[in-house]
Protein backbone atom coordinates (compact mmCIF):
# COMPACT_ATOMS: atom_id res chain seq x y z
CA UNK A 1 0.00 0.00 0.00
CA UNK A 2 1.62 3.24 -1.08
CA UNK A 3 1.38 6.76 0.22
CA UNK A 4 -1.40 8.53 -1.67
CA UNK A 5 -1.57 12.32 -1.87
CA UNK A 6 -3.89 12.93 -4.82
CA UNK A 7 -6.43 15.48 -3.53
CA UNK A 8 -9.10 14.10 -5.85
CA UNK A 9 -9.08 10.71 -4.13
CA UNK A 10 -11.85 10.24 -1.58
CA UNK A 11 -9.71 7.99 0.61
CA UNK A 12 -6.00 8.53 1.20
CA UNK A 13 -3.82 5.73 2.51
CA UNK A 14 -0.28 5.45 3.74
CA UNK A 15 1.83 2.91 5.59
CA UNK A 16 4.91 3.41 7.71
CA UNK A 17 7.83 1.05 8.21
CA UNK A 18 6.21 -0.43 11.33
CA UNK A 19 3.15 -1.66 9.44
CA UNK A 20 0.87 1.14 10.67
CA UNK A 21 -1.71 1.91 7.98
CA UNK A 22 -3.44 5.29 8.04
CA UNK A 23 -6.69 5.76 6.11
CA UNK A 24 -7.86 9.35 5.71
CA UNK A 25 -11.41 10.15 4.64
CA UNK A 26 -10.77 12.85 2.04
CA UNK A 27 -13.96 14.75 1.28
CA UNK A 28 -13.24 17.79 3.47
CA UNK A 29 -15.61 20.06 1.57
CA UNK A 30 -18.45 17.67 2.53
CA UNK A 31 -17.17 17.04 6.06
CA UNK A 32 -16.10 13.59 4.81
CA UNK A 33 -19.67 12.41 4.27
CA UNK A 34 -19.85 8.75 3.28
CA UNK A 35 -20.67 8.88 -0.42
CA UNK A 36 -21.04 5.67 -2.39
CA UNK A 37 -17.56 6.21 -3.81
CA UNK A 38 -16.05 6.65 -0.35
CA UNK A 39 -17.83 3.55 0.98
CA UNK A 40 -16.49 1.55 -1.98
CA UNK A 41 -12.97 2.87 -1.34
CA UNK A 42 -13.21 1.89 2.33
CA UNK A 43 -14.45 -1.58 1.41
CA UNK A 44 -11.58 -2.03 -1.05
CA UNK A 45 -9.07 -1.16 1.67
CA UNK A 46 -10.76 -3.52 4.13
CA UNK A 47 -10.61 -6.35 1.59
CA UNK A 48 -6.90 -5.69 1.05
CA UNK A 49 -6.07 -5.42 4.75
CA UNK A 50 -7.93 -8.64 5.50
CA UNK A 51 -5.15 -10.53 3.73
CA UNK A 52 -2.28 -8.23 4.75
CA UNK A 53 -0.19 -10.01 7.38
CA UNK A 54 2.38 -7.21 7.47
CA UNK A 55 -0.13 -4.55 8.56
CA UNK A 56 -0.19 -4.25 12.35
CA UNK A 57 -2.51 -1.33 13.18
CA UNK A 58 -5.00 0.76 11.20
CA UNK A 59 -5.75 4.42 11.96
CA UNK A 60 -8.93 5.93 10.51
CA UNK A 61 -9.17 9.72 10.42
CA UNK A 62 -10.74 12.57 8.47
CA UNK A 63 -9.28 15.40 6.41
CA UNK A 64 -10.25 19.00 6.99
CA UNK A 65 -12.45 20.23 9.83
CA UNK A 66 -14.32 17.04 10.69
CA UNK A 67 -14.03 13.29 11.13
CA UNK A 68 -17.23 12.31 9.30
CA UNK A 69 -20.70 13.84 8.99
CA UNK A 70 -22.46 10.57 8.13
CA UNK A 71 -24.09 9.61 4.86
CA UNK A 72 -24.12 11.98 1.91
CA UNK A 73 -27.73 13.18 2.20
CA UNK A 74 -27.69 14.97 -1.15
CA UNK A 75 -26.66 11.76 -2.87
CA UNK A 76 -29.27 9.78 -0.95
CA UNK A 77 -32.06 12.22 -1.77
CA UNK A 78 -31.27 12.07 -5.48
CA UNK A 79 -32.26 8.38 -5.72
CA UNK A 80 -35.37 7.81 -3.59
CA UNK A 81 -36.15 4.14 -4.14
CA UNK A 82 -36.42 1.16 -1.83
CA UNK A 83 -33.90 -0.86 -3.84
CA UNK A 84 -31.34 1.95 -3.74
CA UNK A 85 -31.65 2.56 0.01
CA UNK A 86 -31.52 -1.14 0.86
CA UNK A 87 -28.36 -1.56 -1.21
CA UNK A 88 -26.78 1.57 0.29
CA UNK A 89 -27.40 0.61 3.91
CA UNK A 90 -26.26 -2.96 3.24
CA UNK A 91 -23.06 -1.59 1.70
CA UNK A 92 -22.50 0.66 4.71
CA UNK A 93 -23.18 -2.20 7.14
CA UNK A 94 -20.62 -4.35 5.35
CA UNK A 95 -17.98 -1.64 5.81
CA UNK A 96 -18.80 -1.27 9.52
CA UNK A 97 -18.65 -5.00 10.24
CA UNK A 98 -15.58 -5.27 8.02
CA UNK A 99 -13.69 -2.94 10.37
CA UNK A 100 -14.54 -5.23 13.27
CA UNK A 101 -13.48 -8.32 11.33
CA UNK A 102 -10.11 -6.96 10.27
CA UNK A 103 -7.29 -8.83 12.01
CA UNK A 104 -5.61 -5.51 12.82
CA UNK A 105 -6.81 -3.23 15.64
CA UNK A 106 -8.52 -0.18 14.13
CA UNK A 107 -8.24 3.18 15.89
CA UNK A 108 -10.58 6.07 15.08
CA UNK A 109 -8.75 9.40 15.34
CA UNK A 110 -11.60 11.87 15.77
CA UNK A 111 -11.69 15.64 15.50
CA UNK A 112 -14.52 18.03 14.73
CA UNK A 113 -17.84 16.23 14.37
CA UNK A 114 -18.76 12.58 14.05
CA UNK A 115 -22.46 12.42 13.29
CA UNK A 116 -24.96 9.73 12.24
CA UNK A 117 -23.03 7.15 10.17
CA UNK A 118 -19.87 9.02 11.17
CA UNK A 119 -20.64 8.25 14.80
CA UNK A 120 -21.40 4.69 13.68
CA UNK A 121 -17.93 4.60 12.13
CA UNK A 122 -16.36 5.58 15.47
CA UNK A 123 -18.40 2.94 17.29
CA UNK A 124 -17.36 0.29 14.75
CA UNK A 125 -13.64 0.86 15.30
CA UNK A 126 -11.93 -1.15 18.03
CA UNK A 127 -10.56 1.94 19.76
CA UNK A 128 -11.15 5.68 19.48
CA UNK A 129 -9.17 8.75 20.49
CA UNK A 130 -10.78 12.18 20.15
CA UNK A 131 -9.59 15.74 20.41
CA UNK A 132 -11.08 17.79 23.21
CA UNK A 133 -13.21 19.79 20.77
CA UNK A 134 -14.78 16.74 19.08
CA UNK A 135 -18.55 16.29 19.19
CA UNK A 136 -20.70 13.24 18.54
CA UNK A 137 -24.36 12.76 17.59
CA UNK A 138 -26.76 10.39 15.88
CA UNK A 139 -28.82 13.27 14.60
CA UNK A 140 -30.92 11.72 11.86
CA UNK A 141 -34.09 12.05 13.94
CA UNK A 142 -33.77 15.83 13.58
CA UNK A 143 -34.40 15.33 9.85
CA UNK A 144 -37.11 12.71 10.18
CA UNK A 145 -34.73 9.78 9.76
CA UNK A 146 -34.14 7.75 12.93
CA UNK A 147 -30.52 6.56 12.96
CA UNK A 148 -31.43 2.87 13.03
CA UNK A 149 -28.25 1.47 11.48
CA UNK A 150 -25.91 3.75 13.49
CA UNK A 151 -27.89 2.62 16.53
CA UNK A 152 -26.68 -0.96 16.03
CA UNK A 153 -23.04 0.01 16.57
CA UNK A 154 -23.87 2.68 19.15
CA UNK A 155 -25.81 0.24 21.35
CA UNK A 156 -22.80 -2.09 21.36
CA UNK A 157 -20.63 0.65 22.84
CA UNK A 158 -22.83 2.90 24.94
CA UNK A 159 -25.17 1.84 27.79
CA UNK A 160 -28.72 1.31 26.52
CA UNK A 161 -30.49 4.32 28.02
CA UNK A 162 -27.71 6.69 27.00
CA UNK A 163 -27.76 5.28 23.48
CA UNK A 164 -31.53 5.75 23.32
CA UNK A 165 -31.21 9.33 24.55
CA UNK A 166 -28.78 10.11 21.76
CA UNK A 167 -30.97 8.39 19.17
CA UNK A 168 -34.24 9.98 20.32
CA UNK A 169 -32.98 13.53 20.80
CA UNK A 170 -30.29 13.78 18.13
CA UNK A 171 -28.36 16.01 20.51
CA UNK A 172 -24.59 16.36 20.46
CA UNK A 173 -22.34 15.14 23.25
CA UNK A 174 -18.82 16.41 23.78
CA UNK A 175 -15.65 14.34 23.89
CA UNK A 176 -15.57 14.11 27.69
CA UNK A 177 -19.14 12.78 27.77
CA UNK A 178 -18.36 10.37 24.92
CA UNK A 179 -15.48 9.00 26.98
CA UNK A 180 -17.64 8.70 30.08
CA UNK A 181 -20.21 6.77 28.04
CA UNK A 182 -17.52 4.46 26.59
CA UNK A 183 -17.94 5.59 22.99
CA UNK A 184 -14.27 6.61 22.92
CA UNK A 185 -11.19 5.58 24.89
CA UNK A 186 -9.16 8.75 25.27
CA UNK A 187 -9.50 12.52 24.98
CA UNK A 188 -6.49 14.60 23.94
CA UNK A 189 -5.84 18.32 23.70
CA UNK A 190 -6.48 19.57 20.18
CA UNK A 191 -2.77 20.02 19.46
CA UNK A 192 -1.84 16.64 20.96
CA UNK A 193 -4.26 14.31 19.15
CA UNK A 194 -1.60 12.81 16.88
CA UNK A 195 0.71 12.21 19.85
CA UNK A 196 -2.01 10.50 21.89
CA UNK A 197 -2.89 8.20 19.00
CA UNK A 198 0.80 7.40 18.57
CA UNK A 199 1.07 6.42 22.26
CA UNK A 200 -1.77 3.96 21.78
CA UNK A 201 -0.27 2.62 18.54
CA UNK A 202 3.15 2.15 20.17
CA UNK A 203 1.60 0.22 23.04
CA UNK A 204 -0.13 -2.17 20.61
CA UNK A 205 2.98 -2.59 18.47
CA UNK A 206 4.87 -3.60 21.60
CA UNK A 207 2.68 -6.71 21.86
CA UNK A 208 3.05 -9.87 19.74
CA UNK A 209 1.04 -9.60 16.54
CA UNK A 210 -0.26 -13.17 16.69
CA UNK A 211 -1.78 -12.68 20.13
CA UNK A 212 -3.39 -9.39 19.10
CA UNK A 213 -4.95 -10.93 16.00
CA UNK A 214 -6.29 -13.99 17.82
CA UNK A 215 -7.55 -11.86 20.67
CA UNK A 216 -9.43 -9.40 18.49
CA UNK A 217 -11.14 -12.16 16.51
CA UNK A 218 -12.22 -13.93 19.69
CA UNK A 219 -13.40 -10.72 21.39
CA UNK A 220 -16.09 -10.03 18.81
CA UNK A 221 -17.15 -13.66 18.47
CA UNK A 222 -17.68 -14.10 22.20
CA UNK A 223 -19.36 -10.76 22.83
CA UNK A 224 -22.20 -11.67 20.46
CA UNK A 225 -22.86 -15.11 21.90
CA UNK A 226 -24.18 -16.68 25.12
CA UNK A 227 -21.96 -16.98 28.17
CA UNK A 228 -21.36 -20.75 27.95
CA UNK A 229 -20.47 -20.62 24.25
CA UNK A 230 -18.34 -17.54 24.90
CA UNK A 231 -16.24 -19.37 27.48
CA UNK A 232 -15.89 -22.36 25.14
CA UNK A 233 -14.68 -20.11 22.33
CA UNK A 234 -12.36 -18.26 24.69
CA UNK A 235 -10.85 -21.49 26.01
CA UNK A 236 -10.19 -22.74 22.47
CA UNK A 237 -8.57 -19.45 21.50
CA UNK A 238 -6.41 -19.28 24.62
CA UNK A 239 -5.27 -22.87 24.00
CA UNK A 240 -4.13 -21.95 20.47
CA UNK A 241 -2.58 -18.74 21.78
CA UNK A 242 -0.72 -20.58 24.54
CA UNK A 243 0.87 -22.91 21.98
CA UNK A 244 2.06 -19.98 19.87
CA UNK A 245 5.80 -19.26 20.08
CA UNK A 246 5.22 -15.72 21.32
CA UNK A 247 3.15 -16.89 24.29
CA UNK A 248 5.67 -19.59 25.13
CA UNK A 249 8.43 -16.95 25.05
CA UNK A 250 6.35 -14.55 27.16
CA UNK A 251 5.65 -17.11 29.87
CA UNK A 252 9.28 -18.24 29.89
CA UNK A 253 10.41 -14.63 30.21
CA UNK A 254 8.07 -14.16 33.17
CA UNK A 255 9.47 -17.26 34.84
CA UNK A 256 13.03 -16.06 34.21
CA UNK A 257 12.18 -12.50 35.34
CA UNK A 258 13.29 -10.85 32.07
CA UNK A 259 11.72 -8.89 29.24
CA UNK A 260 10.29 -11.13 26.48
CA UNK A 261 11.88 -11.11 23.04
CA UNK A 262 9.00 -11.15 20.55
CA UNK A 263 11.39 -10.92 17.61
CA UNK A 264 13.17 -14.11 18.64
CA UNK A 265 9.86 -15.87 19.23
CA UNK A 266 8.51 -14.92 15.83
CA UNK A 267 11.69 -15.95 14.08
CA UNK A 268 12.24 -12.45 12.70
C-alpha positions in Angstrom: 0.0 0.0 0.0 1.6 3.2 -1.1 1.4 6.8 0.2 -1.4 8.5 -1.7 -1.6 12.3 -1.9 -3.9 12.9 -4.8 -6.4 15.5 -3.5 -9.1 14.1 -5.9 -9.1 10.7 -4.1 -11.8 10.2 -1.6 -9.7 8.0 0.6 -6.0 8.5 1.2 -3.8 5.7 2.5 -0.3 5.4 3.7 1.8 2.9 5.6 4.9 3.4 7.7 7.8 1.1 8.2 6.2 -0.4 11.3 3.2 -1.7 9.4 0.9 1.1 10.7 -1.7 1.9 8.0 -3.4 5.3 8.0 -6.7 5.8 6.1 -7.9 9.4 5.7 -11.4 10.2 4.6 -10.8 12.9 2.0 -14.0 14.7 1.3 -13.2 17.8 3.5 -15.6 20.1 1.6 -18.5 17.7 2.5 -17.2 17.0 6.1 -16.1 13.6 4.8 -19.7 12.4 4.3 -19.9 8.7 3.3 -20.7 8.9 -0.4 -21.0 5.7 -2.4 -17.6 6.2 -3.8 -16.1 6.6 -0.3 -17.8 3.5 1.0 -16.5 1.5 -2.0 -13.0 2.9 -1.3 -13.2 1.9 2.3 -14.4 -1.6 1.4 -11.6 -2.0 -1.1 -9.1 -1.2 1.7 -10.8 -3.5 4.1 -10.6 -6.3 1.6 -6.9 -5.7 1.0 -6.1 -5.4 4.7 -7.9 -8.6 5.5 -5.1 -10.5 3.7 -2.3 -8.2 4.8 -0.2 -10.0 7.4 2.4 -7.2 7.5 -0.1 -4.6 8.6 -0.2 -4.2 12.4 -2.5 -1.3 13.2 -5.0 0.8 11.2 -5.7 4.4 12.0 -8.9 5.9 10.5 -9.2 9.7 10.4 -10.7 12.6 8.5 -9.3 15.4 6.4 -10.3 19.0 7.0 -12.5 20.2 9.8 -14.3 17.0 10.7 -14.0 13.3 11.1 -17.2 12.3 9.3 -20.7 13.8 9.0 -22.5 10.6 8.1 -24.1 9.6 4.9 -24.1 12.0 1.9 -27.7 13.2 2.2 -27.7 15.0 -1.2 -26.7 11.8 -2.9 -29.3 9.8 -0.9 -32.1 12.2 -1.8 -31.3 12.1 -5.5 -32.3 8.4 -5.7 -35.4 7.8 -3.6 -36.1 4.1 -4.1 -36.4 1.2 -1.8 -33.9 -0.9 -3.8 -31.3 1.9 -3.7 -31.6 2.6 0.0 -31.5 -1.1 0.9 -28.4 -1.6 -1.2 -26.8 1.6 0.3 -27.4 0.6 3.9 -26.3 -3.0 3.2 -23.1 -1.6 1.7 -22.5 0.7 4.7 -23.2 -2.2 7.1 -20.6 -4.4 5.3 -18.0 -1.6 5.8 -18.8 -1.3 9.5 -18.7 -5.0 10.2 -15.6 -5.3 8.0 -13.7 -2.9 10.4 -14.5 -5.2 13.3 -13.5 -8.3 11.3 -10.1 -7.0 10.3 -7.3 -8.8 12.0 -5.6 -5.5 12.8 -6.8 -3.2 15.6 -8.5 -0.2 14.1 -8.2 3.2 15.9 -10.6 6.1 15.1 -8.8 9.4 15.3 -11.6 11.9 15.8 -11.7 15.6 15.5 -14.5 18.0 14.7 -17.8 16.2 14.4 -18.8 12.6 14.1 -22.5 12.4 13.3 -25.0 9.7 12.2 -23.0 7.2 10.2 -19.9 9.0 11.2 -20.6 8.3 14.8 -21.4 4.7 13.7 -17.9 4.6 12.1 -16.4 5.6 15.5 -18.4 2.9 17.3 -17.4 0.3 14.7 -13.6 0.9 15.3 -11.9 -1.1 18.0 -10.6 1.9 19.8 -11.2 5.7 19.5 -9.2 8.7 20.5 -10.8 12.2 20.2 -9.6 15.7 20.4 -11.1 17.8 23.2 -13.2 19.8 20.8 -14.8 16.7 19.1 -18.6 16.3 19.2 -20.7 13.2 18.5 -24.4 12.8 17.6 -26.8 10.4 15.9 -28.8 13.3 14.6 -30.9 11.7 11.9 -34.1 12.1 13.9 -33.8 15.8 13.6 -34.4 15.3 9.9 -37.1 12.7 10.2 -34.7 9.8 9.8 -34.1 7.8 12.9 -30.5 6.6 13.0 -31.4 2.9 13.0 -28.2 1.5 11.5 -25.9 3.7 13.5 -27.9 2.6 16.5 -26.7 -1.0 16.0 -23.0 0.0 16.6 -23.9 2.7 19.2 -25.8 0.2 21.4 -22.8 -2.1 21.4 -20.6 0.6 22.8 -22.8 2.9 24.9 -25.2 1.8 27.8 -28.7 1.3 26.5 -30.5 4.3 28.0 -27.7 6.7 27.0 -27.8 5.3 23.5 -31.5 5.8 23.3 -31.2 9.3 24.6 -28.8 10.1 21.8 -31.0 8.4 19.2 -34.2 10.0 20.3 -33.0 13.5 20.8 -30.3 13.8 18.1 -28.4 16.0 20.5 -24.6 16.4 20.5 -22.3 15.1 23.2 -18.8 16.4 23.8 -15.6 14.3 23.9 -15.6 14.1 27.7 -19.1 12.8 27.8 -18.4 10.4 24.9 -15.5 9.0 27.0 -17.6 8.7 30.1 -20.2 6.8 28.0 -17.5 4.5 26.6 -17.9 5.6 23.0 -14.3 6.6 22.9 -11.2 5.6 24.9 -9.2 8.7 25.3 -9.5 12.5 25.0 -6.5 14.6 23.9 -5.8 18.3 23.7 -6.5 19.6 20.2 -2.8 20.0 19.5 -1.8 16.6 21.0 -4.3 14.3 19.1 -1.6 12.8 16.9 0.7 12.2 19.9 -2.0 10.5 21.9 -2.9 8.2 19.0 0.8 7.4 18.6 1.1 6.4 22.3 -1.8 4.0 21.8 -0.3 2.6 18.5 3.1 2.1 20.2 1.6 0.2 23.0 -0.1 -2.2 20.6 3.0 -2.6 18.5 4.9 -3.6 21.6 2.7 -6.7 21.9 3.1 -9.9 19.7 1.0 -9.6 16.5 -0.3 -13.2 16.7 -1.8 -12.7 20.1 -3.4 -9.4 19.1 -4.9 -10.9 16.0 -6.3 -14.0 17.8 -7.5 -11.9 20.7 -9.4 -9.4 18.5 -11.1 -12.2 16.5 -12.2 -13.9 19.7 -13.4 -10.7 21.4 -16.1 -10.0 18.8 -17.2 -13.7 18.5 -17.7 -14.1 22.2 -19.4 -10.8 22.8 -22.2 -11.7 20.5 -22.9 -15.1 21.9 -24.2 -16.7 25.1 -22.0 -17.0 28.2 -21.4 -20.7 27.9 -20.5 -20.6 24.2 -18.3 -17.5 24.9 -16.2 -19.4 27.5 -15.9 -22.4 25.1 -14.7 -20.1 22.3 -12.4 -18.3 24.7 -10.9 -21.5 26.0 -10.2 -22.7 22.5 -8.6 -19.4 21.5 -6.4 -19.3 24.6 -5.3 -22.9 24.0 -4.1 -21.9 20.5 -2.6 -18.7 21.8 -0.7 -20.6 24.5 0.9 -22.9 22.0 2.1 -20.0 19.9 5.8 -19.3 20.1 5.2 -15.7 21.3 3.2 -16.9 24.3 5.7 -19.6 25.1 8.4 -17.0 25.0 6.3 -14.6 27.2 5.7 -17.1 29.9 9.3 -18.2 29.9 10.4 -14.6 30.2 8.1 -14.2 33.2 9.5 -17.3 34.8 13.0 -16.1 34.2 12.2 -12.5 35.3 13.3 -10.9 32.1 11.7 -8.9 29.2 10.3 -11.1 26.5 11.9 -11.1 23.0 9.0 -11.2 20.6 11.4 -10.9 17.6 13.2 -14.1 18.6 9.9 -15.9 19.2 8.5 -14.9 15.8 11.7 -16.0 14.1 12.2 -12.5 12.7 
